[in-house]
Amino acid sequence: MTGSPNRLRVLNDQSALAFILDAGTVTRAELSALTGLSKPGVAELLTRLETAGLVEKGELRPGGPGPAKQTWRVRPDVGYAASVDVTAELVRGRLQGLDGTTVAELETSWDGRDVPRTVAEVVARLAADAGVPTDALLGAVVGVPGAVDPRSGAVRGAPQLPALAGYDVPGALEAELGVPVQVENDVNLMALAAIADDAALDARSMAFVWIDEGVGGAIVRDGELVRGFTGGAGEIDLLPVATADGRIEKLADALAPGAFDRLAGEAGLADAESALVPHSRASAEIARRIAAGLAALVAVLDPELVLLGGRYGAPAAARLGDDVRAALAARLDTDPSALPELRPYPVGPDAALTGAARIALAAARRSAFRTGSLPSTTDPIRSSS
């Protein structure tokens, strides 16, 4: 029964733990104000959580000892979340306690062949470096350069890592690690990193487009990824684009590094960097091609914000933003004022790892706090005492 005492107790526990995590440390009075519970109710709640090993006493606030100044915090060693970013050349890993504190990080090169074994070795090294028992791991999120089909776990469109194709990647990783594993597209994770970096401000809906060695896209609404039925929401790399000379190319080819080099050469410019300077024949064609890709996202999603990242995407937004918006307005036959804001997002090397950590930490907290202060073997919905 959803109204059972156990269920209400779990909900109160989970709400209190969320408040404590957000605040870092809280006093009884602060937790009473946050939860709306009476002070005796908060005292009982904190005793339960402390007995269950979920919270511990923190420092005393300035002003003297006593119940009013004692603080509580979530114990970071209740469980741990692992995040891993897999690229063609490198594997990066991070291990966090439930309070969000990073306890270990590493970066290592690899041969690109055995993904599950490599990820498992990275997670084991992280745990060893932090002195954390592997059974304290509550879950992991792994970023990969390809779209992940949630129905089968198969990774599509990952030419840089052909070893990922053709089998259930999450299932293989779970078999290696022994914990729940979520595999996520790296561009999706970069979009979440933009939120963590405040690059997306308070936009409720955002599209992020990555233009680098490849082209990718991600959609975020209300802070959550929109993945789509097959995991390919936002992926615009296969869109057909008409080039200035009348050829039809996939967007990924029209905005590939070689395409930037060719456009620069045809315009008599020194390099692709020069092609991203406004008011040249090359820059006008680049703006038009980017607008062609954005048109599908803007027409269907109508986002508040579009971020461009990657070696070519971020400079294009910074230098050619007005040209891209003008080309987009012409393509959609609308006024530029009706278009979303377009801004650059210079993606750091740890962006995908940061996005993975965001998801992993949330999942680990849900797992750790699933039954609140009740024993983990207790089902709070079915039990009534």
N, C-alpha and C positions, 0 to 999 in steps of 0.2 A: 504494500500500500504506500502510495506516495506521501500520505499524510501521517505515517507512523512516527513514533517518537525517535526511532533510530534515524529515519530519513531526515527529519528536521535537525537532529543533532549533527549529522554529516554536513548538511547545508550550512549550518552555523559555523562548523569547524572550517569548512572550505572558504567561506567568506572571510573569516578572521585571518586565515593563513594568507589569503590574497592581499588583504589590507596590510598585514605585517610585511610581506614581501615588497609591496610598493613603497612602504615607508622606510624599510630597512630595520628600524627598531621602533617600538611603541611602548608607551606606558599604559597602565590599566585605564586611566582616565581617557587617554587618546583613543584606545580601542573601543571604549564604551561610546564615545562620540561618533566614531566611524561606523560602528555596527548597529547602534541604537539599543544595545543590550544594557541592562542595569549593571551597576558596578559589581554587585554580588554575582550576577550572571557571567560577567567577564572574568571574575576571579575563578569561578568554577570552570569556565571554558579553558583558561590558561593552565589550570592545574591538570585538566584532562590532556591537553596537547603536550604539556611538559612530561607527564607520565608516559604518554605514548611515544616520547622521543622525537617529537616533531618540532618543538621549540625549546629554547633555553634562555636563561637569564642573560641579559647583556650588561652594558655598563650602567652605573648610576648617573643620572642626570645631575648637573651642577645644582647646588642648593641644599645638599644634605641627603642622607640615606632615608629609607622608608618606602612603603608601598607606592606612594605617589610618584617617587622618583626612580623606582626600579624599572628597567626596560626589558623587553623580551624581543627575541629575533628568531627567525626560522633557522634551525640547525642546518648548515650547508652540507653536512655529511649524511643527511637522510638518504640521499641518492645523488647520482651524477648523470649528466647528459653529455653525450659525445657528438661532435659535429666534424664532418670530414668533407673536404673539397677535392675532387679528383679531376685533374687536367691531363693532357697528353704527356706532359713532362714531370709534373710535380703532384704530390699529395700533401695537403695541409690538414692538420688536425687540431682540435681544441677540446678540452675537458672542463666542464663547469659544475660547480656545486649548485644546489637548488636556489641559493641566494643570488645567482648570477656571477659569482666570483670565478674567474678563470684560474684553474689550479695547474694546468699544464697545456703547452702548445708545442707543436713541432712541424717541421717541413722536411720532406725527403723526396728525392728523385726515385723514379721507378721505370720498369721496362714496358709498361702499358699492356701487360698480358693478363695476369690473374687478379682481377679486381677484388673479389671477395677475400682472398688470402691477404692481399696487400692492405686492404682496409682493416681487417682483423688485426694484422700486425701493428698498424698505426695505433689503433685503439688500445691494444695491449701495452704498447710503449708509453702511451699517455698515462694509463693507469699506474704503470710501474714508476714513471717519473714523479707522479703525485703521491705515491704511496697509498693508492686507493685499491681495495680488493675488487676484482672484476665483477663479482656478484653484486656490487653496489651500483653498477650501471643500470639505469632504468630505460634507456633507449638511445637511439642514434639516428641522425639525419645525414645523408650522404648526397652531396651535389655532384652532378655529372653533366657533361656537355651534350645533352640531347633531351628530347621530350620523352617523358615516362608515361606509358599507358597504364592507368590505374587498374584496368581490367586484367591485365596479364603480367604487369611488371616489366614488360619488354621496353627497351630504350630504342627510340627511333631517331634517325637523323643525327647520328654521332660519328661522322667520318673520321674524326681525329682519334676515336677510340673504338675501332671495330670489334674489340673483344667484348663490348657491352651488348652487342646485338644478338637477338635470337633466343634469349632465355630469361627466366624470371629473376631479375637482378635483386629486388628486395628479398625474395625468398632465399636466394643463395647467400646473401649477406646475413640474414637472420640465422641461417644454419651455422654460419661461421661464428657469429657473435653470441648467439643464445638469447638475444633480447629483440624487442620490436625495432624494426628499421624502416625508415621512410626514405625513399630515393626521390630526389627532386631535381628538376632542370636548373642549371646554374644561372641562367638569365632570370628565372623566377626568383632565385635567391638574391641576386643583385638588386632586384626591385625592392625586396624586403629590407635590404641593407640601406637603400635610399631613405626608407621610412625611419630606420634606426638612426640615420645620420641627420634627420630633419630636413633632408633635401626635398622631400615631398610636401613640406609644410603641413597644412591641415586639409589637404585635398582629399575628398571622400572617394574620388575615382581617379585613377592614374594609369597611363600606359607608359611602359618603359621599353625603349628600342635600343638594341645593342648592335653597333656597326663596327666591326673589327675584322678579324680573320674570317668571320662568318656574320650572318645577320640573324638576330633573334628578337623576340618580343615577349613581354609579360604584361598581365593586367592585374591591378590591385583595386579592390573596392572595399571600403570601410576597414582597411588594414588587413584584409584577407586576400589571398591569391585566388584568382578565377582560373581554374585549370582546364575546364571543358571536359566533355565526355571521354575523349581519348587522350587527354593530357596535353593537347596542342593549342589551347586557347592563347591567342596573341602571337603565335608563330607565323610571321608574314614572309619568311624567306622564300617560299615557293610561289608567291604572287607573280603573275606575268606582268612585265613592265615593257612598254614600248620605248626604245631609245630614240635619240634625236635623228638617227639615220634610218628609222623605220623598222629596225629589228625588234623581235620580241624575246626578252630574256627573263629568267627568274630574277627576282629582286636580289637574291643572294649573289648572283653572278654580276648583276648591274652595279652592285655596291661592294664587290670584292676588291681586295688590295690591288690586283692587276688592273681592274677597271679604273681605279683612281689614277694609277700610273699612266694608263693609256690616254685618259682625258687630259692629264697634265701635258703629256708629250704632244698631243694633237693641237694643244693651245700654245705650244712653244714655251711651256713653263718648265722649271728645273726639276720639280718633283711633285709628289702627291700633296705635300704640305702646301705648296704654292697654289694648288688647285682649290684649296679651301679659303682663299682670299676673295672677298666680294668683288663683283663687277668684272669678272672675266667670263669668257665663253665656257670654260671648264666648270666654274663655280655655279653658273646658271643651270648647266645640265645636271650637276650633282644635286642641287636644290630641287630640281624637277623630279629626279629619281627618288629622292627621299620623300618628297611629298606624295608620290605615287604609292609608296608603301604605307605612309601614315593615313592616307585617305580611307583605306578599309577600316582601320581602327577607329578613326574619328567619326566616320559615317555611321558605324554600327554602335559604338560604345558611348560616343559623345562625352569623353572624359574631361575633367576639369584641367588636367595637367598632362603634358607629354614630356618625358625626360629622354634625352638622347645620351648614350654612353658609348664607350669604346674608343679605340685609337682614331677613328674617323667620325663617329657619332657626336662625341662631346665637342670637338673643335667645330664641326659643322653647325651645331646648335649655337655655339658662342659667336661664330663669325658670320654665318649665313642664315641666322634665325629669321630675319625679316624676309629674305628671299624664299625660304622654305614656306613660311606662312602665306606669302603672296601666291606661290605656286599651288599650295594646298587650297587656298580660297578659290583660285581659278578652276581647279579640278573639281571642287565640290559646288561651284557656282554659288558661293556665299560671300558675305562680307567678312573680312578678317576679324572684325570684332566678335563674330560668332564662334570663332575657333578657340580651342583650349590654349592655355599658356604653354609656350615651348621653351624649355631650359636645358642647359647642359648638365650632365651628372658625371664628373670625372671619377670613374670607378677605380678604387684602389685594389691592390692585389689580394686583399683579404675580404673583398665585398661578398663573394659567394659564401665564404666561410662564416661571415657575420650573419648572413641571412639564414644559413643552416642552423647556427647556434640559436637564433631566435625561435625557430620552430622546435628544435630539440629541447630547449629549456621548457617551453610551454608544455610539450608532451610529457617530459619527465615530472613536472609538477602535477599534472593531471594524474599520472600513475601513482605518485607518492601520496597524494591527498585524496585518492578515490574513495576511501572509507573514513576519512578524517581520523578521529582519535579511536575509532572502533578497530578491532583486530582486522587485518587484511583478509582473513577468511570469512568475515561477516559480509553478507549481502544486505546493504541498508534498505533496499527496496522490498525484499521479501521478508526480512526479519521485522518483528514488531515489538521486541523487548530489548 
